[in-house]
């Protein structure tokens, strides 16, 4: 199953994102569950959130992945939502 993680950063937390970016990218590579991923951008082109599409067996697996994401552990996110997703194109 594909699950989209849509997370928005806390205001004024760009430095938190930058400080944890390498760990976040390493986590995605280590776990091997991310199929598509990239930052959300604000109107000035600055990173302000994340979109990650995970390929998992269960929603619980997606929840566990999101809980252990270094960005989440660093307290970066103001909000995060996991939604099952169906790839069409």
C-alpha angles and dihedrals in degrees: 000000000000119000126186118216109203111186130173121203125237112258114273094013099118091116090053088053093048093046092053100035097100092050090047092051092046090050091054091051094044095050095042093206100111113098098171128011143162144136125277112234132217124222090277093052095254121140110259106159146350140258114195124170110205128196106215141153096232140015087243089062090053091048091051091049092050092046091055098042107123090232090058092044089053091055094244100139127084089185137002130186131187115206129175108244134200117209112222102163 
